[in-house]
Amino acid sequence: MRDWERPGTAVHLDKPSLDWALEHATRFGDTVFLPRAIEYEAIRHDWNRVSSWLLEQDMREWGPRPYRRFLAPKRPVSFRHITQLDPLENLAFSSLIRRIGPALEAIRVPREEQVVFSWRFEPTSDGQMFDPAYTWSAFNGQCRAKASSGKFGWVVVTDIADFFPRLYFHPLEQAVAAATNKSDEAWCVLRMVKNWNSLVSYGLPVGVAASRILAEATIADVDRMLLGAGESFCRYSDDYRIFSGSEVDARNILEELAACLFDKHGLTLQPEKTLILSAQEYLERFDVSPERAEVESLSAKFRELLEEAGIEDYAEEIEYDDLPEHIQAEIDQLNLSALLREQLRDERCDSMIVSFLLRRLGSSLAVFMRRGQGR
């Protein structure tokens, strides 16, 4: 924040945004990877006093509070750092994001373009932060439509490596400054991020919902580069699908994307997740149409949802009630009966997943029977 002057007057949180931040933490959790911190129950119980104290704070002077950072398994031989902020700091951070979020959303590719499907900022009074219509499923549906349209012969599939942990502060600062016209609240948000990364010049807290709109606004310039080049593509967070007329065009745009990410953000693509496929091969490998979802993709999608919730090994029982609400909602949208059949047909069937599915299907059946008896 070299050329961004410290606000000249005190910056305070406002009560509606702070109330919303508590609703968000209560309903969706404070990180997708860990159970919600138990302190939130005490905070809610004494909210009048806690919120009054928070409202008195000058956010220009807010000092970083201790947070939890864990090295968590991602795959058998890889790891990720996940973060759980101090509850009071998370509420302050989320409250400030509630204030500047609409401006950050406004600099992104418009929703009606049906290009970017991740974390579209749309807060509601019940604590929701993002538009529930824009999901991984919607992203996959649009990709399927493009690949099967007959307009494109080739598809680039790729993924940014370590997107949140390696996002550099300077482009983040530039994006936030441009979006908010260097507002006082935005200065305080960036100061928080900088305090968390006191020893390095990169990284956003992984797993904290309010980080997502910051990351999305920062990388919007790459989306605009692709659109400006006339490319047809879809993105969900760090996942890109680019649709091209020829294999040569696909290779060229992949090179342009890699150069743009590195030159502007210091980011790289994951080589093991980068593919150039014919449209037909893409549909065979990545199609998640309702028909395909009945067979091959359900287990992969289910495991992705568990991974998003921070569950990456299944040595212990998976408890539905311990999952964040948005993960529960996505699981409930899957065809769980088909998923159970898929697991039972697989010789590598996971007993913990089967146990979870049986309990969830049994619970759904019990609800259905109670409703039937009530008629």
C-alpha positions, 0 to 999 in steps of 0.5 A, a space after each residue: 500500500 505504498 501510494 495509498 494513504 492511510 484514511 485520515 479519519 476513523 473507520 468503523 464497522 456498521 451494525 447491519 454488516 456486522 449482524 450479517 457477518 455473524 449470520 454468515 458465520 453461524 449458518 455457513 461456518 467460518 471456514 469450509 475445512 474445519 468445524 465452526 469455532 465454538 466461540 461463536 456460540 458465546 459471541 451470539 449469546 452476548 452479541 449486544 456487548 460484543 458488537 458494541 465493542 467491535 463497533 467502537 474499534 477504529 479499523 485503521 488501528 486493528 491489530 492482527 489477532 492470533 489465528 490457526 493455520 494447519 498443514 492439511 493433506 490434500 492428496 496422498 503426497 501433497 498438502 495445503 495450508 488452511 486457515 481459521 481466523 480469530 472469530 472477532 477478526 473474522 467477523 470484522 473482516 467479513 463485515 468489511 467485505 460486505 461493504 466493499 463486496 458489491 464494488 469488487 463484484 462489479 469489476 468482474 465479467 458480468 454474470 449474464 456472459 455465463 463465463 465465470 461461475 465461482 463465488 458471485 457476490 450476492 449477500 442476503 439478510 440470512 447470511 448468504 454471501 454468494 449467489 447459489 445459482 452459480 455453482 460447480 454444477 452450473 459450470 460443468 453444465 455450461 462446459 458440456 453445452 459448449 463441448 457438445 455444440 459442434 462449434 468447437 473441436 478442442 478443449 483446454 482443461 487446466 487448473 491454477 496451482 496454489 491459487 489462494 496461497 500464492 496470490 500476490 499482494 500487489 495485483 490484489 491491491 491494484 484490483 481492490 483500489 480500482 474497484 473501490 476507488 481506494 475506499 477507507 474500508 478497502 484500505 482496512 481490508 488490505 491492511 488485514 491481509 498484509 498483517 496476516 502475511 507479515 513475512 511474505 508478499 502473497 497469500 489469502 486465507 484458504 477456506 475463509 469465504 470472504 477471501 474468495 471475492 478478493 481472489 475473484 476480483 484480482 484474477 478478473 483481468 485474466 478473464 478479460 484478457 481471454 474475452 478480449 482475445 475472442 476466446 470462448 471459455 468458462 472458469 470456476 475459481 482456479 479451473 479453466 475450460 477453453 474451447 477452440 476450433 483447432 488443436 493449434 489454437 488450443 495450444 496457442 491460447 494455453 500458452 497465452 493463459 500461462 504467460 498472462 497468469 505468470 506475468 500479471 500474478 506470478 501464478 502457474 498452471 498445474 501440469 498434471 491437471 492440464 490437458 488438450 482434448 478433442 471435444 468428444 474426448 472431453 465429453 467422454 471424460 468430463 461430461 457431467 450430464 444427468 445421464 453421466 451423473 448416474 454412472 461415473 461422475 457421482 463418486 468424483 463429485 462427492 469426493 470433491 465436496 468432501 474435500 471442499 469440506 476438509 475431509 480427505 481421508 475416510 478413516 472415521 465416520 463422515 457426519 452429515 451434520 458436521 458439514 457446512 450447510 452449502 456442502 450439505 445442500 450440494 450433497 442433497 442435490 446428488 442422486 444418492 441412490 445412484 451414488 450408492 449403487 456406483 460404490 457397491 459396483 466398485 471393487 475399491 468401494 469405500 466403506 465409510 462413504 457407503 456408511 454415510 450414504 446409507 445413513 443419509 438415505 435412511 434419514 431421507 426415507 424417514 422424513 418421506 414416511 413422516 410426511 406421508 403419515 401426516 397427509 
